[in-house]
Every structure is written in structure tokens, then in C-alpha cells.
Amino acid sequence: MLGGPETVLLDDGRTVVTADGSWAAHFEHTVAITADGPWVLTAEDGGRARLGDTRQRDPTSVPPT
């Protein structure tokens, strides 16, 4: 937000605007659910930094511990 941090919820119960009328922006991520797990299309690393590496592993390709 370019102005103060105060916001106002409008009567529709969904729309939030800045109290001082300054400009603000909001964005959300787009996620694809794949056979290998979630892929965050709008994150440079596919979401691995925040989600961890959730890809499924083929048990035959992982050495025993």
C-alpha cells in the first residue's frame, strides 16, 4: 500500500479498500496439482522454498538407509 496500513471492509463482505484511498495491490499464487505434488506456477522455484520438496519418490530409485 502506498498510504497507511488501515483498511476498510465494504458492505459486500469481500472487498477491502485502503482507509485513506491510497493505491494498494493484492496477488495470489497459481498452483497446479501434478502427479509429483503441487507446483506453484507463480513462484520462481515452483514453491519448493516454502512448501519443501513434496515430489513423490519411486521407492526403487531411493537407496536404503
C-alpha positions in Angstrom: 0.0 0.0 0.0 1.2 3.5 -0.8 -0.5 5.1 2.2 -1.3 4.0 5.7 -1.9 0.4 6.8 -5.6 0.8 7.7 -8.2 -0.9 5.6 -12.0 -0.9 5.4 -14.2 -3.9 4.6 -17.0 -2.9 2.3 -20.7 -3.9 2.7 -20.3 -6.8 0.2 -18.2 -8.6 2.9 -15.4 -9.3 0.4 -14.0 -6.1 -0.9 -11.2 -4.4 1.1 -10.0 -0.9 0.4 -7.5 1.4 1.9 -8.9 3.7 4.6 -7.1 6.7 3.1 -7.9 6.0 -0.5 -4.3 5.2 -1.5 -3.4 2.6 -4.0 -2.8 -1.0 -3.0 -2.3 -4.3 -4.7 -3.1 -7.9 -3.9 -1.9 -11.1 -5.6 -2.3 -14.8 -5.1 -0.3 -17.7 -6.4 -1.5 -20.1 -9.0 -0.9 -23.8 -8.1 -1.0 -26.8 -10.4 -1.6 -30.2 -8.7 0.6 -32.8 -10.5 1.3 -36.5 -10.0 4.6 -35.3 -8.4 2.9 -32.9 -6.0 1.9 -29.3 -6.0 3.7 -26.9 -8.4 3.4 -23.2 -7.7 3.3 -21.7 -11.2 3.9 -18.1 -10.0 6.9 -18.9 -7.8 10.4 -19.0 -9.4 11.3 -22.2 -7.6 7.9 -23.8 -8.1 7.2 -23.3 -4.4 10.0 -25.6 -3.0 11.4 -22.9 -0.6 8.0 -22.6 1.2 6.4 -26.0 0.6 9.5 -28.1 0.8 10.2 -30.7 -1.8 6.9 -32.6 -1.9 7.7 -34.6 -5.0 6.9 -38.3 -4.6 9.8 -40.7 -5.0 9.9 -44.0 -6.7 10.9 -46.3 -3.8 13.0 -48.4 -6.2 15.2 -45.4 -7.0 16.0 -44.4 -3.4 18.8 -46.3 -1.8 18.0 -47.9 1.6 19.1 -46.1 4.7 
